[in-house]
Amino acid sequence: MKIYKHILEKKEKNKLIIAALLDPDSSDIKNVKELIKIFEKSRIDFIFVGGSTTWESNFYEFVHEVKTHSSLPVIIFPGSSNQISEDADAILFLSLVSGRNPEFLIGEQIKASPILKKIDIEVIPTGYLLIDGGKITTVEFISGTSPIPQDKHEIAKTIAYAAELLGMKLIYLDSGSGAQKSPDNKLIESVKNYINIPLIVGGGIRSVKEVEEKHKAGADIIVVGNALEDDPEFFLKN
């Protein structure tokens, strides 16, 4: 559990981890090498690979390409059991605990488990909470899950703690790709103060100021996707 141990060590020291999210459906595999060169010069610690849609056929080739050129840990952020590759260093074993769709609570996990049993990859159980980002996102549409309203702190924190009690090692608050609003800082703070495990925050983050504010509110790992798609030098310029 090298990667999870690293996350815990950073959390203990209150050191922020930044993850760049690459979605094979929206990132050209031909540009991966150059993107990673930029990422490795910046503040990025991890590269997440994955997305909410599952029909992209080059997922395995994409992960292989990323890992071939990256000295940074590559972690799968899967949209389904189809998104598994032994080329990655780790996988977030996600359960969409804020929803009631059994396929994303446990169904996809059952499909993935025999594959993960056979390959050498670090598996990190992660409780995933979808937060209202101001628009219908792909993950909401695909999963049929209603997002948690930004002001419903009690709902979010109790779901997060229930996931921790079930054995999850990380909690992920996500507004989804292309969200108009990122998870609210007060919501982050409320959840952070209620759980004992590391907190990931992503979706709709478009400025370094937002990154810093969310870390101050309690995020241990911050995931940036669309902002880096628009400008790979996002962190170098700020």
Backbone hydrogen bonds in HBPLUS format (Angstrom, degrees):
<---DONOR---> <-ACCEPTOR-->    atom                        ^
c    i                          cat <-CA-CA->   ^        H-A-AA   ^      H-
h    n   atom  resd res      DA  || num        DHA   H-A  angle D-A-AA Bond
n    s   type  num  typ     dist DA aas  dist angle  dist       angle   num
A0005-LYS N   A0001-MET O   2.92 MM   4  6.00 158.8  1.97 150.3 157.0     1
A0006-HIS N   A0002-LYS O   2.99 MM   4  6.18 151.0  2.07 141.2 149.1     2
A0007-ILE N   A0003-ILE O   2.94 MM   4  6.30 152.3  2.02 149.4 157.0     3
A0008-LEU N   A0004-TYR O   2.94 MM   4  6.26 160.3  1.98 153.7 158.3     4
A0009-GLU N   A0005-LYS O   2.94 MM   4  6.20 153.8  2.01 148.1 155.4     5
A0010-LYS N   A0006-HIS O   2.99 MM   4  6.23 157.7  2.04 148.8 154.5     6
A0011-LYS N   A0007-ILE O   2.88 MM   4  6.10 159.0  1.93 150.6 156.9     7
A0012-GLU N   A0008-LEU O   2.93 MM   4  6.11 159.1  1.97 147.2 152.3     8
A0013-LYS N   A0009-GLU O   3.24 MM   4  6.48 143.0  2.39 138.2 147.0     9
A0013-LYS N   A0010-LYS O   3.13 MM   3  5.18 125.1  2.45  95.5 109.4    10
A0015-LYS N   A0010-LYS O   2.83 MM   5  4.92 171.4  1.84 147.1 146.4    11
A0014-ASN N   A0011-LYS O   2.96 MM   3  4.82 158.1  2.01 103.3 110.2    12
A0017-ILE N   A0220-ASP O   3.03 MM 203  6.24 154.7  2.10 151.6 159.4    13
A0222-ILE N   A0017-ILE O   2.93 MM 205  6.43 156.2  1.99 160.0 166.2    14
A0045-ASP N   A0018-ILE O   2.80 MM  27  5.41 165.3  1.82 150.9 156.1    15
A0046-PHE N   A0018-ILE O   3.23 MM  28  6.52 161.4  2.27 144.5 148.1    16
A0019-ALA N   A0222-ILE O   2.89 MM 203  6.11 168.7  1.90 151.9 154.5    17
A0224-VAL N   A0019-ALA O   2.95 MM 205  6.35 162.7  1.98 170.2 174.6    18
A0020-ALA N   A0046-PHE O   3.03 MM  26  6.43 159.9  2.07 150.9 149.7    19
A0048-PHE N   A0020-ALA O   2.76 MM  28  5.88 155.6  1.82 145.5 153.8    20
A0021-LEU N   A0224-VAL O   2.96 MM 203  5.92 167.3  1.98 140.9 142.0    21
A0022-LEU N   A0048-PHE O   2.81 MM  26  6.13 166.1  1.83 157.9 160.6    22
A0050-GLY N   A0022-LEU O   3.12 MM  28  6.51 156.7  2.17 148.8 154.7    23
A0026-SER N   A0023-ASP O   2.90 MM   3  5.49 152.2  1.98 119.4 127.5    24
A0027-SER N   A0023-ASP O   2.83 MM   4  5.76 128.4  2.10 157.5 171.4    25
A0031-ASN N   A0028-ASP O   2.90 MM   3  5.53 155.2  1.96 118.0 125.4    26
A0032-VAL N   A0029-ILE O   3.30 MM   3  5.28 162.3  2.34 102.7 108.0    27
A0035-LEU N   A0031-ASN O   2.98 MM   4  6.15 160.4  2.02 158.3 164.7    28
A0036-ILE N   A0032-VAL O   2.95 MM   4  6.13 164.3  1.97 160.1 162.9    29
A0037-LYS N   A0033-LYS O   3.17 MM   4  6.42 150.0  2.27 142.8 150.7    30
A0038-ILE N   A0034-GLU O   3.25 MM   4  6.56 153.3  2.32 145.1 150.9    31
A0038-ILE N   A0035-LEU O   3.09 MM   3  5.26 118.6  2.49  97.7 112.0    32
A0039-PHE N   A0035-LEU O   2.91 MM   4  6.26 161.0  1.95 151.4 157.3    33
A0040-GLU N   A0036-ILE O   2.91 MM   4  6.02 159.4  1.95 152.0 156.0    34
A0041-LYS N   A0038-ILE O   3.06 MM   3  5.32 148.5  2.16 105.9 115.5    35
A0042-SER N   A0039-PHE O   3.03 MM   3  5.20 153.8  2.10 105.6 114.0    36
A0047-ILE N   A0073-PRO O   2.95 MM  26  6.25 158.0  2.00 166.8 172.1    37
A0075-ILE N   A0047-ILE O   2.80 MM  28  6.09 166.3  1.82 157.2 161.8    38
A0049-VAL N   A0075-ILE O   2.88 MM  26  6.25 147.5  1.99 147.9 154.6    39
A0077-PHE N   A0049-VAL O   2.80 MM  28  5.58 166.2  1.82 133.7 138.1    40
A0062-PHE N   A0058-ASN O   2.78 MM   4  5.89 151.3  1.86 153.0 162.1    41
A0063-VAL N   A0059-PHE O   2.94 MM   4  6.23 163.5  1.97 155.6 158.2    42
A0064-HIS N   A0060-TYR O   3.02 MM   4  6.17 163.0  2.05 146.4 151.6    43
A0065-GLU N   A0061-GLU O   2.92 MM   4  6.09 154.3  1.99 143.3 150.2    44
A0066-VAL N   A0062-PHE O   2.95 MM   4  6.25 161.1  1.99 152.6 157.6    45
A0067-LYS N   A0063-VAL O   2.90 MM   4  6.13 171.2  1.91 158.2 160.1    46
A0068-THR N   A0064-HIS O   2.89 MM   4  5.97 151.0  1.97 146.0 154.2    47
A0069-HIS N   A0065-GLU O   3.35 MM   4  6.54 147.3  2.47 144.2 150.1    48
A0070-SER N   A0066-VAL O   3.02 MM   4  5.95 120.2  2.39 143.8 159.9    49
A0089-ASP N   A0074-VAL O   2.82 MM  15  5.38 149.2  1.91 145.6 156.0    50
A0090-ALA N   A0074-VAL O   3.34 MM  16  6.74 149.3  2.44 149.4 151.6    51
A0076-ILE N   A0090-ALA O   2.88 MM  14  6.34 161.3  1.91 144.6 145.4    52
A0092-LEU N   A0076-ILE O   2.94 MM  16  6.15 172.4  1.95 170.1 167.9    53
A0083-GLN N   A0080-SER O   3.15 MM   3  5.76 164.4  2.18 115.0 119.7    54
A0088-ALA N   A0085-SER O   3.30 MM   3  5.92 159.6  2.34 113.2 117.7    55
A0122-GLU N   A0089-ASP O   3.25 MM  33  6.33 163.4  2.28 139.0 136.8    56
A0091-ILE N   A0122-GLU O   2.82 MM  31  6.32 143.8  1.95 164.7 174.9    57
A0124-ILE N   A0091-ILE O   2.97 MM  33  6.19 169.2  1.98 172.0 171.5    58
A0094-LEU N   A0092-LEU O   2.96 MM   2  5.53 120.0  2.33 110.9  94.1    59
A0093-PHE N   A0124-ILE O   2.84 MM  31  5.51 154.1  1.91 123.3 131.2    60
A0126-THR N   A0093-PHE O   3.03 MM  33  5.57 169.0  2.04 127.9 126.3    61
A0095-SER N   A0126-THR O   3.01 MM  31  6.38 141.4  2.16 166.9 172.6    62
A0097-VAL N   A0095-SER O   2.80 MM   2  5.53 123.6  2.12 114.4  97.5    63
A0128-TYR N   A0095-SER O   2.88 MM  33  5.72 174.5  1.89 150.8 150.9    64
A0096-LEU N   A0104-PHE O   3.00 MM   8  5.58 166.6  2.02 138.2 138.0    65
A0099-GLY N   A0096-LEU O   3.23 MM   3  5.84 164.2  2.25 115.2 120.0    66
A0104-PHE N   A0101-ASN O   3.03 MM   3  5.76 138.8  2.21 119.8 128.6    67
A0105-LEU N   A0101-ASN O   3.07 MM   4  6.26 129.7  2.33 144.3 157.4    68
A0106-ILE N   A0102-PRO O   3.01 MM   4  5.81 171.0  2.01 143.4 145.3    69
A0107-GLY N   A0102-PRO O   2.90 MM   5  6.01 163.1  1.93 150.3 151.7    70
A0108-GLU N   A0103-GLU O   2.77 MM   5  5.75 153.8  1.84 160.2 155.9    71
A0110-ILE N   A0106-ILE O   3.00 MM   4  6.23 147.5  2.10 150.5 157.9    72
A0111-LYS N   A0107-GLY O   3.25 MM   4  6.60 156.1  2.31 145.7 151.6    73
A0112-ALA N   A0108-GLU O   2.99 MM   4  6.20 146.0  2.10 140.8 150.3    74
A0113-SER N   A0109-GLN O   2.96 MM   4  6.04 141.8  2.11 145.2 154.2    75
A0115-ILE N   A0112-ALA O   3.05 MM   3  5.42 125.9  2.35 109.9 124.2    76
A0116-LEU N   A0112-ALA O   2.99 MM   4  6.23 163.0  2.02 159.8 165.4    77
A0117-LYS N   A0113-SER O   2.95 MM   4  6.06 142.2  2.09 146.1 156.3    78
A0118-LYS N   A0115-ILE O   3.09 MM   3  5.47 141.5  2.24 105.6 115.7    79
A0169-LYS N   A0125-PRO O   2.80 MM  44  5.44 156.9  1.85 134.9 141.3    80
A0170-LEU N   A0125-PRO O   3.27 MM  45  6.67 136.6  2.47 146.1 155.3    81
A0127-GLY N   A0170-LEU O   2.91 MM  43  6.25 161.7  1.95 159.7 155.0    82
A0172-TYR N   A0127-GLY O   2.82 MM  45  6.10 163.1  1.85 163.6 163.0    83
A0129-LEU N   A0172-TYR O   2.82 MM  43  6.01 174.9  1.82 170.5 168.8    84
A0174-ASP N   A0129-LEU O   3.02 MM  45  6.28 165.4  2.04 172.9 175.2    85
A0148-ILE N   A0130-LEU O   2.85 MM  18  6.25 167.7  1.87 150.5 149.4    86
A0131-ILE N   A0174-ASP O   2.77 MM  43  5.62 170.3  1.78 140.2 142.8    87
A0132-ASP N   A0148-ILE O   2.88 MM  16  5.59 168.7  1.89 146.0 142.9    88
A0180-GLN N   A0133-GLY O   2.81 MM  47  5.47 127.1  2.09 144.2 153.9    89
A0181-LYS N   A0133-GLY O   2.81 MM  48  4.56 140.4  1.97 125.4 131.1    90
A0141-PHE N   A0137-THR O   3.07 MM   4  6.37 162.2  2.10 154.0 158.7    91
A0142-ILE N   A0138-THR O   2.80 MM   4  5.95 173.7  1.81 162.7 164.4    92
A0143-SER N   A0139-VAL O   3.00 MM   4  5.81 160.4  2.04 139.2 145.3    93
A0144-GLY N   A0140-GLU O   2.92 MM   4  5.57 131.4  2.16 135.6 146.4    94
A0152-LYS N   A0149-PRO O   3.11 MM   3  5.47 166.7  2.13 115.7 119.9    95
A0156-ALA N   A0152-LYS O   3.21 MM   4  6.52 170.0  2.22 154.7 157.0    96
A0157-LYS N   A0153-HIS O   2.89 MM   4  6.04 172.1  1.90 160.5 162.6    97
A0158-THR N   A0154-GLU O   3.14 MM   4  6.09 155.3  2.20 139.8 146.4    98
A0159-ILE N   A0155-ILE O   3.06 MM   4  6.17 157.7  2.11 150.1 156.1    99
A0160-ALA N   A0156-ALA O   2.97 MM   4  6.11 160.6  2.01 147.3 153.3   100
A0161-TYR N   A0157-LYS O   2.97 MM   4  6.12 156.1  2.03 141.0 147.1   101
A0162-ALA N   A0158-THR O   2.95 MM   4  6.05 151.9  2.03 139.5 147.5   102
A0163-ALA N   A0159-ILE O   2.96 MM   4  6.23 153.6  2.03 149.0 155.8   103
A0164-GLU N   A0160-ALA O   3.04 MM   4  6.38 149.9  2.14 142.1 150.4   104
A0165-LEU N   A0161-TYR O   2.90 MM   4  6.22 158.1  1.95 150.5 155.8   105
A0166-LEU N   A0162-ALA O   2.99 MM   4  6.26 135.9  2.19 140.0 152.2   106
A0166-LEU N   A0163-ALA O   3.16 MM   3  4.99 126.6  2.46  90.7 104.8   107
A0168-MET N   A0163-ALA O   3.06 MM   5  5.63 163.4  2.09 150.5 145.7   108
A0167-GLY N   A0164-GLU O   2.92 MM   3  5.18 156.5  1.97 107.3 114.9   109
A0171-ILE N   A0198-PRO O   3.11 MM  27  6.51 154.4  2.17 157.5 165.2   110
A0200-ILE N   A0171-ILE O   2.69 MM  29  6.00 171.6  1.70 166.8 169.6   111
A0173-LEU N   A0200-ILE O   2.85 MM  27  6.12 166.1  1.87 158.3 154.8   112
A0202-GLY N   A0173-LEU O   2.98 MM  29  6.44 150.1  2.07 158.8 164.7   113
A0175-SER N   A0202-GLY O   3.04 MM  27  6.47 155.9  2.10 137.0 141.2   114
A0179-ALA N   A0176-GLY O   3.24 MM   3  5.62 147.9  2.35 136.6 132.3   115
A0187-LEU N   A0184-ASP O   3.10 MM   3  5.17 120.2  2.48  96.6 111.5   116
A0188-ILE N   A0184-ASP O   2.95 MM   4  6.29 159.1  1.99 154.0 159.9   117
A0189-GLU N   A0185-ASN O   2.94 MM   4  6.16 162.3  1.97 146.4 151.0   118
A0190-SER N   A0186-LYS O   2.96 MM   4  6.10 156.3  2.02 141.2 147.6   119
A0191-VAL N   A0187-LEU O   2.99 MM   4  6.25 166.1  2.01 156.1 158.7   120
A0192-LYS N   A0188-ILE O   2.85 MM   4  5.97 167.7  1.86 155.8 160.0   121
A0193-ASN N   A0189-GLU O   3.01 MM   4  6.12 156.9  2.06 148.0 152.8   122
A0194-TYR N   A0191-VAL O   2.96 MM   3  5.18 154.1  2.03 108.5 116.9   123
A0220-ASP N   A0199-LEU O   2.83 MM  21  5.27 146.9  1.94 141.6 152.8   124
A0221-ILE N   A0199-LEU O   3.08 MM  22  6.39 154.8  2.15 150.1 150.8   125
A0201-VAL N   A0221-ILE O   2.88 MM  20  6.31 152.4  1.95 158.2 166.9   126
A0223-VAL N   A0201-VAL O   2.92 MM  22  6.23 162.1  1.95 153.2 157.9   127
A0211-VAL N   A0207-SER O   3.16 MM   4  6.56 153.8  2.23 143.1 150.3   128
A0212-GLU N   A0208-VAL O   2.96 MM   4  6.25 162.0  2.00 153.1 156.5   129
A0213-GLU N   A0209-LYS O   2.91 MM   4  6.14 156.8  1.96 149.4 156.3   130
A0214-LYS N   A0210-GLU O   2.91 MM   4  6.06 159.0  1.95 152.8 157.7   131
A0215-HIS N   A0211-VAL O   3.04 MM   4  6.26 148.3  2.15 145.9 154.5   132
A0216-LYS N   A0212-GLU O   3.01 MM   4  6.22 157.9  2.06 144.7 150.9   133
A0217-ALA N   A0213-GLU O   2.92 MM   4  6.18 141.8  2.07 139.5 150.4   134
A0218-GLY N   A0214-LYS O   3.14 MM   4  6.34 124.9  2.45 131.1 143.6   135
A0219-ALA N   A0214-LYS O   2.91 MM   5  5.66 165.7  1.93 152.2 147.9   136
A0218-GLY N   A0215-HIS O   3.05 MM   3  5.15 139.2  2.23  97.8 109.6   137
A0228-LEU N   A0225-GLY O   3.05 MM   3  5.44 126.4  2.35 107.3 120.4   138
A0229-GLU N   A0225-GLY O   3.00 MM   4  6.33 141.6  2.15 146.5 158.4   139
A0230-ASP N   A0226-ASN O   2.93 MM   4  6.20 154.8  2.00 151.3 156.9   140
A0231-ASP N   A0227-ALA O   2.96 MM   4  6.09 145.9  2.08 134.4 144.4   141
A0234-PHE N   A0231-ASP O   2.93 MM   3  5.33 140.9  2.09 129.2 127.7   142
A0236-LEU N   A0233-GLU O   2.95 MM   3  5.06 127.2  2.23 102.0 117.4   143
A0237-LYS N   A0233-GLU O   3.03 MM   4  6.18 145.0  2.15 163.4 171.1   144
